[in-house]
Structures are given as C-alpha cells and as structure tokens.
Amino acid sequence: MDEQRKVNMSYETKIEELVAERDALRADLLKHKAHIRMGNDIITNQCIAMQSALLEQSIGKGDEAALEWISNTLCGPGLLPDDAEAAHLPDAAKKGPAQAWFDAKMAEHEAMRAKQDAAVGAA
C-alpha cells in the first residue's frame, strides 16, 4: 500500500469518526431541547395557574375558588404536600408549617442539584 493511500484511509477514518460524533451530539442536543421545553411548559403552567388563582380571589369567586386553582394544579401530577409531615418538621413550631416545608424542600432540591452538578462536572 503506498503512502498516499494510507493517508487517504486515515482521513476517511477520521471523517467517519467526526460524522458519528456530530450525529451523536445532534441527538443529544435534541434531547436537551426537549427537556428545556418541558421545563418551560411546567413553569408556564404553574405561573398561569397561580395568576388565575389570584384573579379568582380578587375579581372572581373568592378565596375558596382561588385555592381550588392551586389544589388542582398540584393534585393532577400528585404534588399535594403532606400536612402531617409539614406539621412535624423541626422548624414548624417556630416558622410555621408552610415556611418550614418550603425551607426543607428547597434544601432537598439544592442538595439534589449539587449532586447532579458534581456528577456532570458543572460549576
């Protein structure tokens, strides 16, 4: 095999590797775009539901109807908080169950994010 043919085969191999890498990156990008879109949809849904609840409270049917908006938004995906768990949190007596729940869930979320970031080498 002459030297030029070896060089050409080397280039062809490298091109095939780069094309495969490009295709894998495109597929990964599509997956990430789908996750971003889903996250945006969730945030938008939550914000619109809270806005609707405030409108219901101020110019609609009042507090109970407003709370229904919030309950329905959380109940559908199974996100209703556990009253008993909130009441028994260590800071519940001092801060109130709602603030203690918020603080505890935010701490859990931050711990999970830190683990995820460490796993992928994110800052």
Summary of the structure (lengths in Angstrom):
residues: 123
radius of gyration: 25.7
end to end distance: 49.8
largest distance: 85.9
contacts: 267
relative contact order: 0.04
helix: 84%
strand: 0%
